[in-house]
Amino acid sequence: MPLIIVIVLLTVLKYFEVGPLADISWWWIVGLIAVAFIWFEFIERMLGLDKRKAHEQLEKARKERIKKTFK
């Protein structure tokens, strides 16, 4: 998520030509977008991070149901 925020921030600053970011190439931003795409589509799946997040949400819901049932 921080990578997406950095990409959006850099894009806005480059578009409005703010400070030293006015001189950087658009290819740097396109490169960061490519890195983010590769991360979220391939590396995150290979490391199992997408499944871990889903499992944590299911576990939290299960604990809430148990707590609600035994109150």
VENZI-V936332 format. One record per residue. N is the residue number from 0. RES is the residue in one small letter. PHI is phi in degrees with one decimal (NA if undefined). Layout:
N_RES_PHI ; N_RES_PHI
This chain:
0_m_NA ; 1_p_-60.2 ; 2_l_-64.0 ; 3_i_-65.3 ; 4_i_-63.5 ; 5_v_-62.7 ; 6_i_-63.2 ; 7_v_-63.5 ; 8_l_-62.4 ; 9_l_-63.1 ; 10_t_-63.6 ; 11_v_-65.0 ; 12_l_-66.2 ; 13_k_-69.3 ; 14_y_-61.8 ; 15_f_-88.5 ; 16_e_51.2 ; 17_v_-93.6 ; 18_g_55.5 ; 19_p_-70.8 ; 20_l_-74.9 ; 21_a_-68.5 ; 22_d_-94.0 ; 23_i_-75.4 ; 24_s_-80.4 ; 25_w_-65.3 ; 26_w_-64.0 ; 27_w_-63.7 ; 28_i_-70.3 ; 29_v_-62.4 ; 30_g_-62.1 ; 31_l_-65.0 ; 32_i_-64.2 ; 33_a_-63.9 ; 34_v_-62.4 ; 35_a_-63.1 ; 36_f_-62.0 ; 37_i_-62.3 ; 38_w_-61.4 ; 39_f_-75.1 ; 40_e_-91.8 ; 41_f_-120.8 ; 42_i_-66.1 ; 43_e_-61.3 ; 44_r_-68.5 ; 45_m_-63.4 ; 46_l_-82.4 ; 47_g_79.8 ; 48_l_-69.3 ; 49_d_-68.6 ; 50_k_-70.0 ; 51_r_-63.4 ; 52_k_-63.3 ; 53_a_-63.9 ; 54_h_-64.5 ; 55_e_-64.0 ; 56_q_-66.4 ; 57_l_-65.1 ; 58_e_-64.4 ; 59_k_-63.9 ; 60_a_-63.8 ; 61_r_-63.3 ; 62_k_-64.6 ; 63_e_-66.2 ; 64_r_-64.5 ; 65_i_-64.8 ; 66_k_-62.6 ; 67_k_-67.9 ; 68_t_-69.7 ; 69_f_-93.4 ; 70_k_-80.6
